[in-house]
Amino acid sequence: MSLTAQFVNNVKPKEKEQRFPDGRVAGLFLRVSKSGNKAFQLRYRFNKKDRSLVIGDPELMSLSEARDAARKYLVDLAAGIDPSHKNKQVKEENISRIVEGTIKSLLNRYEAERLSQLKSKDNALTFLREFRREFGDLEINNFTKKHFTNLTSRFVAEGKGTKANRVHTHIKTFYNWAIGVGVTDTSPCDRVPKPYKEQSKERFLLDNEIKLFWRATESDLEPWGYLYRFLLLTGQRLNEVAYMTDAELPEADHWHLSSSRTKNALRHDVFLPSQAQQIINRNTRIAGNAGFVFTTTGEGAVRSFDRPNKRIRRRMNELAGRELEHFTPHDLRRTCETGLAMLGTPQPVIDRITNHITGRGMARVYNMYDYRNEKAAALQKWADRVERLCG
């Protein structure tokens, strides 16, 4: 007798397991367990041994589909292929495809293939951290526009609007990469505006705030306080200072950055005031073979600046007895630039100190004069003023 769809649906369990063969496809049968669980199975002989293979659940697969699947396995069997072995391979390939298609796996690939080529790699990974942690196990096509907007809106609600915009940008860039390499065809970020309207960047520390900042760093000097003081004294970019090594210091007062180390891919020379040299040569530095000037382990550069930023701002508020206007490490760079201007430093010299691109056309190409004396004098004058202010 042949199985029918009605029989498969209506057959009831008994005290013993039951097997009902199908008269249409050799080896196909319906198994009904004592508990009432049903399954389509294929019984066959391979290498002189009897074997069986579960084809599917009748609640998820029709009898017709089970017969088609059984016939395909019998074709493999006639070709000398063990259906059980092939079925296992298919399952493993499906699992592998699912794992390789998760956000976590693709972020690893994105880091290796794309971010590793960028100077901003660590910055990008920082802003992708929550995305990885909350959605890493999702397949890339299961991350929805609602997931995306909820994540960025949450940062705005926490008072982290700028961070929300950066997370928005980096997730969108990740999906653009995924589309480019053929992993997915659509992006949940498409036509989603940034969640926060950023204000123009005009914040710099006033004299009384510089005093508070200097005092606040005293309780958190190694390495964070020294790092932030160095930013204020020299006006350099946070990531470039954070990764400074002894190998970049050809002289006591000379810090040289190759083009691969700077944001604008232009080599840069900073001629350090004596106060900055003292920070570099401090005897509390954590030693390590890599020679990082600012490190917590001796093996790698400092990173993850959120907590030390908050500690210093909190301490400044305590010292001030009130809530000061929010500021970031980049505002220390702007404070230095503003201070240099107040001291009468010409703008071309300030731009050379901070490695801003200035000049037009061939003038920028041929004017390779590095303003060493002017830069050194200007930074020393500024550092002396900070020292008098905080001394």
N, C-alpha and C positions, 0 to 999 in steps of 0.2 A: 504494500500500500504506500501511497505517496502522502507526505505531510501536506496539510492545508493550513491556510492562515487562520481559519476558524478554530481548528484543532489546537494550533500553537497557542492561541489566546485563551482557550477554555480549559485545557488540560489541567487537572488538579494534582497536588502532591500527595504521596502516600507514605507509608512507614519506611519504605525503602526507596533509594534513588532509582529513577526510571530513565530508560533510553528508548527513543522512538526513531528508527531509521527512516530515511526518505527514499522512496522508490524511484525518484527521478534522477538523483545524483548519487553515484556510488560512494559510500563512506560518510556521507552527510547524515547527521542525526540530531535530534533534539534531546538534551539532557534536562531532567527536572529533578532537583534535589529534594530531600525530605522537608526542607524549610520553605520550598516553593520557588527557589531561584531557578531561572531557566537560562540555557545557553545553547547556541548552535555550535556543534563541534564536527571536526572532520577526523575520521579514523583512517589510517593508511599504514602501509608497510614500507620501510626504507632500510636498506642494508640488513635485510632478514630480521628486522625487529618491528614489532607493532608499536605504532606511535599515534598520538592524538594531538589535535590543535584546536584551541578555542577560536571560533570565527567571530562571534559577536553576541550581543544581548538582544533577544527578541523585542525588548521594549525600545531599542534604539535602531534595530535593523529588521527590515521585512524579510519574509521567507524568500522572496525573489532575489533580494540582495545577497542573502546568505548562499543561495545556490550559485549565483554568479561568482562570488568570492571562492567558493569551493571548487568550481570548475577551473578557475585560474590557478589555484594551488595544484590541482591534478595535472594541469599542463606542465607546471614546473616539475612535478614528480616524474612525469614521462620523460623530461629532459635531464633527469638525474640530479635534480635540485631538491634538497630536503625542505619542504614547506615550513617546518618549524624554525629552521635556521634562517630562512629568508624573512619570515615574519619578525623574528628577533632583530634582524638587521634593519628592517623598516622602522620598528619601534625606536631603536637607538638613533637612527637618522632623524626621526621626528623630534625626539627629545633634544638632540644636538642642535637641530634647526631652531627649536624654541629657545634654548639657552643662548645660542649665538645671536638671537634676535631680541634679547632683553636689553633694556636701557643700560644696565650695568655693564654688560658685555660690550655693547657698542660704544659706551663711553671710554672703556679701556682701549678699544681700537681707535677711537677718535683721538685719544691722547697720544697713542703711538704714531699714528699716520699724519695727524695734523698739528696738534698742540706742541709736539716735541720740536717742531720747526720754528716756533714762535718765542720771542722774548717774554711775552705775556702769559706763558703757560701756567705758572703758579697762580697768577691772578685769575685766570679762567677757571682753574680747578677749584679755587676758593668759592667762586660764585656758583659753581655747579654742584657743590657739596650736598646741599639740601635736596636738590633734584635727584641726585644719585641715592641718597639715603632713603627718601620717601617713595621713590618710584623705580628704583633699580631693578626690581624683580618683574616689572611689567614688560610685556612685549612692546616694542616701539610704537606699533600701530594702536595700542590700547591706551596710550596717554592722550587724553582728550583736551579740547579747548577749555573745558570747565576745570580740569586738573590744573592747567596752565594758569588761568586767570585767578583761581583760588590761591595758588601758591604765591603769586606776585602780590595779590591784594592783601594777603596776610602780613607780608613785610611792610606794606604801607600802613596797615592798621597798627603795627608795632612801632611806628615812627621811623621806619627805615626805608623811606621813599627812594633814595638814591640807590640803595642796595637792590630794591625791587626792580628798578630800571636795568641794573647791571645783570641781574639774574635773567630778566626778560631777554636781553640782548644775547647772552651766552647760550641760553636754551634754543633761541631762534637760530643762532649760528650753527649749533650742533645739528639741528634738523635740516638746515640747508646743506650741510656736509653729507648727511645721511641720504638725502635726495640725490645729491651729486654722485654718490658711489653706488646708487641703485638699491639701497637697503629698504627704502620706503618711497612712496609716490606723493605723499601729502604731508603737510606740516600743520599741527594744531595751532601754531603761532601765526599763521597767515592772517593778515589784516587785523591783528590784535594790537591796538596802540599801547604805548608804554603807560604804565599805571600811575605815574607820578610826574608832575610838572616841576622840573628842577629850577631852582633860583640861580641867577648869575653868581659866579664865584668871586666874591669880593671880600671875604673874611680874612682878616689878619689880626695878630695880637697887638694890643696897645701896650704901652710901657708897663702899666701896673699888672697887666696879664702876663707879660714876659717874666716879671718878678715872681708871680704866683706859679707860673709854669716851672721856673727854675727850682723853686722850693719844693714843688710837688714831685719832681723827679728825684729828689734826694733820697726818698724812701724806696725807690725802685730802680737803683742805678744800673745794676748788672743783669742783663745787657741793655734793658729797655731804656732806662733813663739816659744812659750815655748815647744810645742811638738817636733819641729824640733831640737831645742837646746838639748832637752833630748836625742834624737836619736844620735846626735853627741857625747854627753858626755858619753853615756853608750854603744853604739854599738848594741842596741837591734832591733828586727824586728818591722816594722811600725805597723802592725795590733795588735801585742802583747802590744805595748806601748799604742796605741789608746784606747784599752779596759781596761786599768789599772783602778782598783778601790781601795778605801781605805781598803777594806776587804783583799786585797792581801798584805798589809803592816803590818806585825806583829811587826816590829820595825821601827824606823825612818830611819835606813839605810839598811833595808832589804825588798826587793820586792820578794815575792814568787809566782811562777806560777805553777799551777797544770798541770799534763800531758794533761788534756783536753784543756788547753789554749795555748799549744805550737805547732808549726808546725810539729816537729818530735815526738810528743806525749811523750816527756820526761820531767819530772818535772824540774823546773829551778829556781835557786836562784841568784838574782842579789844583790850585796852589794854596795850600792849607795854612790858615792862621795858627799861631802857636797854641791856642786853646784847643783847636781840633786835633793837633798833633799830640797833645797831652792825653786826649781821650783814646787815641789809637795806641799809645804807648803805656796805658795804665797797667798797673801790676795786678789788677783783679781780673784781667781777661781770662776766659776759659780757653786753655790751650788745646790744640788739636793739629793733626797732620795737614789738614786742609787749609789752615791759616786764615780762617774767617775772623774778621775783626769783631763782629757781633754774632755771638752764638750762645746757645744754651747747653749744647752737648759737646762742642769741639769738633763734631763731625759734619755738621750742616749749618747753613745760614739760618737766622731767625725767620720765623714765618708766623702766620695767624696773629695779626696785630689787633684784633678786636678787643681782647681782654686787657692788654696793657694800655690801649687807648682809653678804655673806660676807667681803669684804675687811676690814670693820671688826671683825667677830667674830673672824676669824683673827688680826688684829693684837692684839686684846684678849687672846686666849689666849697669844700670844707674850709679851706684856708680863707676864701673870700667871704664865707658866711652867707652866700647867696648862689643862685643858679646863674652861672655865666653862659654867654652865648656859645652854642655848640661849635667846636672846631675839629678839624681833622689833621693828620700829619702833613697833608698837602698845604694846609694853611700856614705851617711853619716855613715852608718854601716861599710862600707869598709874603710872609712877614719879613723874611730876609731880603727879598727883592725890594719891598717897600722901604725897609731900613736903608738899604744901599742907595736908593733914590733920594731919600731924605738927607743923606750924607753928601749928596752932590755927585754921585757916581754917574757918568754918562750912560745912556741907555744901551749903546753898542757893547759897552763893557759888562753891564748887567746881563745882557743876552748871552755873552760869551761865558760868563760865570755859570749861568743856569743851563747852558747848552740849548737855548732857543734858536731856531733857524731864523736868521735875519739876512738882509741883503737880497738883491734880485738878480736873476740871470747870471751873466758871467762874473759879476762882481763877487758873488758868493763862491764861485768855483775858484777864482784866482786869488782872492784875499785869504791866504792861509796864515796870516800873522795871528799868533795865539794870544796876544795881549798879556803875556805872562806877568810883566811887572805891574801893569795896571790892575789885573785881576788879583794878584797877591796883595797889593796895597789896599785895594777896596775891601777885600774880605777881612784883612787884619784890622782895618779901621772899624768895620762893623762888629767884629768879635770883641774888640776892646770896649766898644760902647756897651755891648751886652754884659761884659764883665763888670764894668763900672756900675751898671744899672742893678745888677744882681749881687754885687760884692758886699 
